Amino acid sequence: MHSRPAPISHAVFDTMCGTDATLERFAWLGDGIAAAIWQRDTDEALTVYARPGHHTLSCYLDGGYRTERSGAPRQYGAPLRLCTLPDDHESEWVVRDHLRLLHVYFMPEHFTRRAVLELDREPREITLADRTYFESPGLLRLCQSLVAAPWDGADDLLRANEITHDTLSELLRSQGVVRRAPRPKGGLAPSVRRRLADYIEANLARPVTLGMLAQLACLSEFHLARMFRVSFGMPPSAWIARRRVESACTLLRTSTLPLQQIADLCGYADLSHLGHRFRAAMGTSPRRYRQAMAR
């Protein structure tokens, strides 16, 4: 039996709990993302994942030399090798001997929400590739940073969360694939989506209303709101609020600007407004976040 952390909604984690694996470390990293380090020592065992409903990144840290995925004969695990398991995948794994690995569990929306800005694609068009035992220096470096980082206090979790979001961006760029389903209907034309995204980025310091966006897209406010949600994965107000927080995070990490100036640049009415919105999104104050990121 495992001593489980808080209730887990990640099916791959639940499957691992039902095996002879030992949970070495676990943490909720914020934003509904979790990480775990597992160890297994077994003569031979079969592990099955069936459409878990979430994405998983797996990084082998030690052993795995005789572990293989059914249907992929003579491909074995090894330290520094990676696997990506999308939410709708099905797989069987024959596990033998010693194995130590890192799992990062995250929902599809965590992965695809950044597609608009980083790939100029709609979130609903992209998914995580199903890949077994591949190498990626960039992803490996981020996984090693996550393993090396402490996951204990609030500041530690903030830094681990930042590493994990960098990992998701790298995954999107290197392991994101277009869904095999027919191109989804509805939503904004790509040129309109780009125009709206660029306008929001250029005007984070100013009030941005639904009417402004509707005029820019040549649509009624009702149709703009509906189609924006389809193409961006969230309503306009939520997208703008998230981009303001993310912009504040970037400035807090990379500059020494006073908090008041950051509030102004990110469109917050005053320091109190910045603090309230930032704490609601990040679980800590802007000042504490800056201090944590500087360590």
N, C-alpha and C positions, 0 to 999 in steps of 0.2 A: 504494500500500500504506500502511496505517496502522501507526504504532507503538502497539501495543495495550498497555493496562495488564494487570494480572493477569487470568487467565481469566475471561471474562464469561459468565454464564448467562442474560442478558437478551436475548431474541430481537430486540427492536426495536433495541438497540445493535448486535447482529450484522448486522442488515439495513443500518443506516446505515454500518457499516464496509465493506460491499460496494458502496457508492455513491461518488460523487465528493466526498462531504462531508469536511470537515477537522475533526478532533477538537481543539477549543481547550482544553478542561479536562475532567478526569474525576476522580471520587473515589468510593471506597466510603465511605459515611457511617456505617457501623455498622448492626447489625440486618439485614444483607442488603439494605440500601437503597443505591442508587447514583444519582449525578447526573452529567450531561454537558452541555457546551455545544458546539454544532456550528455550523459555517458551511458554506454551499453557494453556489457561483456556477456556474450551468449554463444553457444555452440552454433546454433542456427535457428532463426525465427523468421516468420513471415509477418510483415506489417502492411496494412492496406489503408489507403486513403481514397475516399469516394466523395467527390464533389464537396469539398469542405466549406465552400461559401466564403472563403477568404484566401488571400495570397500568402505564400510562404517563401522566404529566402532561406536557404540552407547553406552553411559554410562548414566544411569539414575541418576540424582543428587537429585531430589526431586519429590514426588508425583508419578503418574503413576499407582496408585493402581487399577484403573478400565480400564486401557488401555490393549488391547489384540490384538494378531495377528489372523486374520481369519484362520480357519483350525487348530488352537491350542487352543481349548476351555479350559477355567478355568485355563489358564496360564496368570497371570497378571504381569505388571511391578511393580517396587518398587525401592526405592533408593538403589544404589550399584549394581544393576543388569545390565548385559551387553547383547548386541546383536551384531552379526556380519552379515553383508549383503554383499555377494559377488557381483561381477560386473554383473553376468548373472541371478541374482535371481529375482523372482516376488513375491510380497507380498501385502496384504491389512491389514490395521491396524485400529481398532476401538478405537478412542481416546476419553476419557471421563475425565471430571474434570481437576484438575491441573497437570501439567507435566513440569519438567525442566530437560534438558538433554544436554550432550556433544556429538557432532558429530565430527569425524575425517574422512576426505575424502582423499582417495589416490588411485592411479592408480594400476592396477595389477602388472606392472613391478616394482613399489616401493616395493611391498610385496615379489615378487618371486626372484628378483635379488640376494638377500642374501641367497637363497636356496643352491647355490653351496657350500658356505663356512660353513653355519650353519647346513645344513641337509644332505650334500653330495648328493643332488638331482639336476636334471636339472630344471631350472625355469619353463619350459613348462609343467612339470609333476604335479606341485603343484598349488592349489588354496585355497582361504579362505573358511572355513566351513560356512554354513548357519545355524546359531544357534540363538535361541530366549531365552532371560531371563536366562542366566547362571551366575554363580559366579566364579571369578578368582582373588584371592588376589593380584597376581603379576600385572595383567592388571589393576585392580582397583587402586592400588597404583600409577601406572604411569599416569592413567587418572586424579587422584586427584592432582598429581604434575603438570600436564598440566593446569588444571583449576586454581590452585593456582599461577601459574607463570604469570607475566605480558606479554602482547603480543604487546607492543607499540613500543619501540625503536629498533634499529638494533641489539643491544646486547641482548635485551629481546627475539627477534625472533630467534637469534642463539641458545639460551638456550632452547627455546620451540621446535625448530627443533631437537635438540639433544634428548630431552625427547620423541618426537614423533618417531624418528628412533629407540630408545630403545623399544618403544611400538610396532612397526612393527616387531622387532626381537622376542619379546615375543609372539605376535600374530602368527608368523610363527611357532614357536616351539609348541605352545599350541593349535592353531586353524587352522593350515595348514593341508590340506587333499589332497590325490592323486586324480587327476581328474578321473571322471568315464569313460571318453572316452578311447578307446584302446590306449595302449602305443604308443606314437608317434615314427615314423620311422626316420632314419637318425641320424646324430649327432655322437658324440664320444662315444666309449665304456666307461662305468663307470670307469674302471681302468685307462684308458687314461685321462679322464677328471680329476680324482684325481691327477694323476701324473703331469699334466700341472698346475693345481691349486697350488699344493705344490711347484712346481719349481718356479712359479712366486712369491709366498709368500717368499721363501727363497732367492730370488735374486732381490728384489725390489731396493736394493742399486746399482745394476749393470745394464748395458744396456741389455735388453731382446728383441731379434729380432724375427721376424716371422720365419726366417730360423732356429733359435735355437729350437723354439717350434715345428716346422715341423719335425726336426730331432728327437726330443724327442718322438713325436707321430708316427714316421715312416710313414709319409705322405708327399706328395708334399706340397709346400707352398700354392698353389691354393686350394687344398682340405682341408688343415688344416684351412685356413682362413674361408672357407665356413662352415665347420663342427663346428668350434669353436663358430661361431656366433649362430648356432642352439643350441648348448649345454650350452653356457654361457649367451645367450641373448644379446650379443653385440660383436663387433669385438675385436680381441686380443688387439689392441692398446688402445681402449676405456676401456677395462677391466683393463689393466695394469695402465693406467692413473688414473682410479678411485681408484684402490687399493693403489696407492701411496698417493693420497689425504687422503684417509681414514686412512692410516697408520700415516700420518703427524698429522691428527686430534687427533688420540689416543695419540701420543707422546706429543702433545701440552697440552692435558688435564691431562695427568697422570705423566709427568716428568718435570724437570726443565732444561733439556738439552738445550744448546745454539741453536739458530735457524740454525746456520751453520751446526751443527752436525745433526740436524733433516733433513736438506736438503740432507746431505751426506747419511744418513741411508735410505732415501726414494727415492734415485736415481735421485735427481735434480742436475743439473750442478753447480749451485751456488745459493746464496740467492735470486738473482733477478728472476731466473727461478722458485724457490719455490714460491716466492711471486706472480708471474704472474699466475702460474697454480692454486695456492690456491685461489686467488681472483676470478678467472674465475669460479671455482667450488663452492665456498662457499660465494662469495659476499663480502668478507672482507679480511683483511691481516692476516697472521699467528699471528702476535703480538697482533692484536686486538681480534682475536679469543681466544687466550690464556687468555687475560685479562677478556674477557666476561665469559669464562668458570670457572674462578677462583672466581667469585663473588658469 
